[in-house]
């Protein structure tokens, strides 16, 4: 299994050079409610690669600058809480790309 990172409610990644919150190579990232990415260089919330998972609580957001707001790539899995938003992204707000990738928004 990969690395595990848990981030509490209201955490902010601001104007980072690459991705705000990122789970890769089997890593798991759990972000609490109200987490925000402001003006990332690349992507907001991203899970990339088989076995990688990112969960985000209610009302998480990406504001401006992101190529992709919320992304599940190459078999990654993203599960978002209610009322998450991606605004002013340059290419995609929400994206699941590649075999086995899953992006779920809101409670099921």
LOLO-660243 format. One record per residue (C-alpha): y, z, x. Coordinates in Angstrom, 1 decimal. Layout:
BEGIN
+--------+--------+--------+
|      v |      w |      u |
+--------+--------+--------+
|      Y |      Z |      X |
...
+--------+--------+--------+
! end
This chain:
BEGIN
+--------+--------+--------+
|      v |      w |      u |
+--------+--------+--------+
|    0.0 |    0.0 |    0.0 |
|    3.6 |   -0.6 |    1.1 |
|    6.5 |    1.7 |    1.3 |
|    7.9 |    3.7 |   -1.6 |
|   11.6 |    4.3 |   -2.3 |
|   13.0 |    6.3 |   -5.2 |
|   16.7 |    6.1 |   -5.9 |
|   18.4 |    8.5 |   -8.4 |
|   20.6 |    7.8 |  -11.3 |
|   23.9 |    6.0 |  -10.7 |
|   23.2 |    4.8 |   -7.1 |
|   25.5 |    2.0 |   -6.0 |
|   24.9 |   -0.8 |   -3.4 |
|   28.3 |   -2.3 |   -2.8 |
|   29.1 |   -5.5 |   -0.9 |
|   25.8 |   -5.4 |    1.1 |
|   25.1 |   -8.4 |    3.3 |
|   21.9 |   -9.3 |    1.6 |
|   20.1 |   -7.7 |   -1.4 |
|   21.2 |   -4.5 |   -3.1 |
|   17.8 |   -3.1 |   -4.2 |
|   14.7 |   -4.8 |   -2.7 |
|   11.0 |   -4.2 |   -2.8 |
|    9.0 |   -6.5 |   -0.5 |
|    5.5 |   -6.8 |    1.1 |
|    3.8 |   -4.5 |   -1.4 |
|    6.7 |   -2.0 |   -1.4 |
|    7.7 |   -0.1 |   -4.6 |
|   11.3 |    0.8 |   -5.5 |
|   12.2 |    2.9 |   -8.5 |
|   15.9 |    2.9 |   -9.3 |
|   17.2 |    5.4 |  -11.9 |
|   19.5 |    4.8 |  -14.8 |
|   22.9 |    3.2 |  -14.3 |
|   22.2 |    1.9 |  -10.8 |
|   24.6 |   -0.8 |   -9.8 |
|   24.9 |   -3.6 |   -7.3 |
|   28.5 |   -4.8 |   -6.6 |
|   29.1 |   -8.1 |   -4.8 |
|   25.9 |   -8.5 |   -2.9 |
|   25.6 |  -11.3 |   -0.3 |
|   22.4 |  -12.6 |   -1.8 |
|   20.6 |  -10.9 |   -4.7 |
|   21.0 |   -7.8 |   -6.9 |
|   17.6 |   -6.3 |   -7.7 |
|   14.6 |   -8.1 |   -6.2 |
|   10.8 |   -7.7 |   -5.9 |
|    9.3 |  -10.3 |   -3.6 |
|    5.6 |  -10.8 |   -2.7 |
|    2.3 |   -9.9 |   -4.2 |
|    2.0 |   -6.2 |   -5.0 |
|    5.8 |   -5.5 |   -4.7 |
|    7.3 |   -3.7 |   -7.7 |
|   10.8 |   -2.7 |   -8.6 |
|   11.6 |   -0.6 |  -11.7 |
|   15.1 |    0.1 |  -12.8 |
|   16.3 |    2.5 |  -15.5 |
|   18.5 |    1.8 |  -18.5 |
|   22.0 |    0.3 |  -18.0 |
|   21.5 |   -1.0 |  -14.4 |
|   23.8 |   -3.8 |  -13.5 |
|   24.7 |   -6.5 |  -11.0 |
|   28.4 |   -7.5 |  -10.9 |
|   29.6 |  -10.6 |   -9.0 |
|   28.5 |  -12.5 |   -6.0 |
|   24.8 |  -12.4 |   -6.5 |
|   22.7 |  -15.6 |   -6.2 |
|   20.2 |  -14.0 |   -8.6 |
|   20.9 |  -10.8 |  -10.5 |
|   17.4 |   -9.6 |  -11.2 |
|   14.5 |  -11.5 |   -9.6 |
|   10.7 |  -11.4 |   -9.3 |
|    9.5 |  -13.8 |   -6.7 |
|    6.1 |  -14.8 |   -5.1 |
|    4.1 |  -12.4 |   -7.2 |
|    6.6 |   -9.6 |   -7.4 |
|    7.0 |   -7.5 |  -10.5 |
|   10.3 |   -6.2 |  -12.0 |
|   10.5 |   -3.9 |  -14.9 |
|   14.0 |   -3.1 |  -16.3 |
|   15.1 |   -0.5 |  -18.8 |
|   17.3 |   -1.2 |  -21.8 |
|   20.8 |   -2.8 |  -21.6 |
|   20.6 |   -4.0 |  -18.0 |
|   23.2 |   -6.7 |  -17.2 |
|   23.9 |   -9.4 |  -14.7 |
|   27.4 |  -10.8 |  -14.7 |
|   29.2 |  -13.5 |  -12.6 |
|   26.0 |  -14.5 |  -10.7 |
|   26.3 |  -17.7 |   -8.8 |
|   22.9 |  -19.2 |   -9.8 |
|   20.7 |  -17.1 |  -12.1 |
|   21.0 |  -13.8 |  -14.0 |
|   17.3 |  -13.2 |  -14.4 |
|   14.5 |  -15.1 |  -12.7 |
|   10.7 |  -14.9 |  -12.3 |
|    9.5 |  -17.5 |   -9.9 |
|    6.1 |  -18.2 |   -8.4 |
|    2.5 |  -17.5 |   -9.4 |
|    1.9 |  -14.0 |  -10.7 |
|    5.6 |  -13.0 |  -10.8 |
|    6.6 |  -10.9 |  -13.8 |
|   10.1 |   -9.8 |  -15.0 |
|   10.3 |   -7.6 |  -18.1 |
|   13.5 |   -6.5 |  -19.7 |
|   13.9 |   -3.6 |  -22.1 |
|   11.3 |   -1.3 |  -23.5 |
|    8.1 |   -2.8 |  -24.8 |
+--------+--------+--------+
! end
